Amino acid sequence: MNGRTQIFQDIISAILRGEANGVLKSINAGLQMGMSADEILEEAMIPATIQTLDKYQGADFYIPDVINASHAIEAGLFALKPYTKKSLQKRKKIVIGTVEGDIHDIGKNLVALSLGYAGFEVVDLGVNVSPAEFVRAVEQHRPEILAMSALLTTTMGEMARVIKALEKHHLRKSVRVLVGGGPVTKEFAESIGADAYGSSAREAISIAQSLVRRCSDRERDCAC
Ligand code: B12
């Protein structure tokens, strides 16, 4: 293993062990070796976030371990912040919210947090968000992705209303729509004309990354 790979690995291991000091030590060593903050984010911080989400999925874990791992991630992101000015300006934006009539937000918050850790700029509209509010947020923030959560069979249909409202305001082509939440399925997502469905916070990261890549490929008239 060469020096660079060793540093990436050390950062990932320290995050998984929940050791913020170890993360900071390895990040400093990497920066001193001439690594860029973007490289450290891409090769270590994002893979570590995904591995952390995998590790703590299900019910069989000790909550302080999750808290330590998330503190270690936050410490790393904070340490890299002064060096990521350029890339922060280019950060891809995601607007997220729970649809109208629905106040479930635990899963949506996890998704928002994970996307933030993975380097996206997340604008969280909260819960009980009406189609008009989603439309306003897309107009105002010009995100690459609009993400919606619904936990009730009675509110998942709101996602279709939001997509219709985007079409009505000629905004549908400017944004990728990602949906998720308990009763939502891939088939439902397709039936309402969403671009993608994600079943978990971990999946949300890889799907958002691939939507943004597709966006950059200019497959659509995106605001990226
Ligand atoms: C906690 C909870 C509540 C809390 C919500 C607190 C809060 N701040 O969120 C309270 C008590 C307020 C509540 C109220 C109600 N609830 Co409730 N609630 C739940 C419960 C127990 C857990 C939901 C949860 O947080 N899960 C944990 C998170 C982490 O999982 P998640 O939300 O699924 O999110 C994950 C994925 O789905 C995905 N995901 C979620 N959103 C998104 C978005 C995107 C873009 C992507 C990619 C992925 C993604 O990633 C997340 C993380 O991995 C569920 C039962 C259950 N076991 O699911 C019932 C449940 C959802 N509730 C239910 C009901 C019926 C209600 C009420 C109508 C009850 C009532 N009669 O008043 C009200 C509705 C209130 C309203 N208008 O919204 C039903 C829904 C049935 C249905 N299919 O329609 C459930 C399934 C319970 C049941 N078995 O009957 N509830």
Residues whose N, C-alpha, C, O or C-beta is under 5 A from the ligand:
A	BS01	B12	G101 D102 I103 H104 D105 I106 G107 K108 L110 V111 A147 M148 S149 L151 L152 T153 T154 L178 V179 G180 G181 G182 P183 G198 S199 S200 A201 A204
